[in-house]
Amino acid sequence: MSEAPLTRDAWAEIDLGAIRHNVKETRARVGRKPMICAVVKANAYGHGALEVARTALDSGASVLAIATVDEGIQLRDSGITAPILLLSEPPVSSIPFLLEKSITPSITTLDFALALGEQADRAGLVAPYHLKVNTGMNRIGIHYTEVIEFLKTIAFHRGLKHEGTFTHFATADASDDWDFKIQLSRFIELIEAMRLAGVDTGIVHCANSATTIRYAQGYFDMVRLGVSLYGLHPSSVTYGKMNLKPAMSIHAKVTHVAEPAVGEGVSYGLIYRSPGNVQIATIPIGYADGLRRNLSDKMKVLYKGHILQQVGRICMDQCMFEAPLSSGLSRLNPLPPVNVGDEVVIIGEQGGNKITLDMMADQLDTINYELACGFGMRLPRVYV
Ligand SMILES: *Cc1c(COP(=O)(O)O)cnc(C)c1O
């Protein structure tokens, strides 16, 4: 268990050993050949980009992927020298930063490709890029039927180097594999056609976490690990299919305890009223920390191994939970009175009980990805 940081009694604990474990499990899964690309976009899904990047590179990953140019600049300015792949095409105005910081963009338009090539050439550089192919997700990318022609159009440019070709799956985590197989076969056909036409493919990659866990045909030259790097499953479909260790847990210390009289309300709107004979304990974590307000009166917390109910509306920076005073929770393990300074677990394990990001995501009808990103917004991170 980590210590609270000096300035706040709410924190995210990040287990870098878990990140290491997840990279190693992936290496065991994919074999020696494919490179492992650690997807550290969105501040490493809330886990801290720099610390995760260093740990992943140190345990078998060789490439990093990001979503915005600023994320790449931050990594470079912190001394990261590994290849950094930007997973989308940024605005043309960002090209000087790409060149200066050696960030490899994805290309999806002719305008951007030409601008990149010209600016690189003027600077005496050759800019590497990965071509993003749309095989059916229809988000970004060159349509798979137009790739060869596109590459031939820009092949003349001495300022450009085609370093990789990739696609992304819309349904790799779905129980039905019909659409996945269509996307995969379009991608395989394209790669074969490129080889036949004498067009260099560069590094071929398409596997996100779900593909890496489920489909060996998707490995090619590199796999892109996002959510599974953090020990989270892409969906319930992969439960039990890989031994992942969650890296993030969320903790807080009680800052205030009271025993409001029967009928007294708690928090904004007073939607909860004390039934009497309960303690109301406050912890300094709220929706600005990623503890979503829709969890109000629904979520649980762990206190000394007991599962207790959060009550009243979750505020921006604080929320409350209820601790029954003469609790019938269990004669063998009675609930002790709550004191200021006691630790509460919001996500994680305590005394044999567990609250996971997946459980919280189910309550909110969302996915663990979104919640992990949210907890990265403001909480201080403690690395263990
Ligand atoms: C975010 C992202 C990934 C990682 O996806 P996970 O499901 O988290 O593994 C891989 N590739 C692309 C293009 C992405 O945008």
The ligand as an SDF file (V2000), in Angstrom:
LIG
                    3D

 15 15  0  0  0  0  0  0  0  0999 V2000
   -5.8830    3.5990  -28.9780 C   0  0  0  0  0  0  0  0  0  0  0  0
   -5.4060    2.7990  -30.1050 C   0  0  0  0  0  0  0  0  0  0  0  0
   -4.8380    1.5250  -29.9110 C   0  0  0  0  0  0  0  0  0  0  0  0
   -4.8610    0.8160  -28.5840 C   0  0  0  0  0  0  0  0  0  0  0  0
   -6.1140    0.2060  -28.4210 O   0  0  0  0  0  0  0  0  0  0  0  0
   -6.4330   -0.7430  -27.1750 P   0  0  0  0  0  0  0  0  0  0  0  0
   -7.7930   -1.2540  -27.4140 O   0  0  0  0  0  0  0  0  0  0  0  0
   -6.3620    0.1460  -25.9670 O   0  0  0  0  0  0  0  0  0  0  0  0
   -5.3750   -1.7680  -27.1560 O   0  0  0  0  0  0  0  0  0  0  0  0
   -4.2930    0.8810  -31.0050 C   0  0  0  0  0  0  0  0  0  0  0  0
   -4.3210    1.4490  -32.2310 N   0  0  0  0  0  0  0  0  0  0  0  0
   -4.8900    2.6480  -32.4690 C   0  0  0  0  0  0  0  0  0  0  0  0
   -4.9200    3.2040  -33.8430 C   0  0  0  0  0  0  0  0  0  0  0  0
   -5.4740    3.3660  -31.4180 C   0  0  0  0  0  0  0  0  0  0  0  0
   -6.0510    4.5360  -31.6590 O   0  0  0  0  0  0  0  0  0  0  0  0
  1  2  1  0
  2  3  1  0
  2 14  2  0
  3  4  1  0
  3 10  2  0
  4  5  1  0
  5  6  1  0
  6  7  2  0
  6  8  1  0
  6  9  1  0
 10 11  1  0
 11 12  2  0
 12 13  1  0
 12 14  1  0
 14 15  1  0
M  END
$$$$
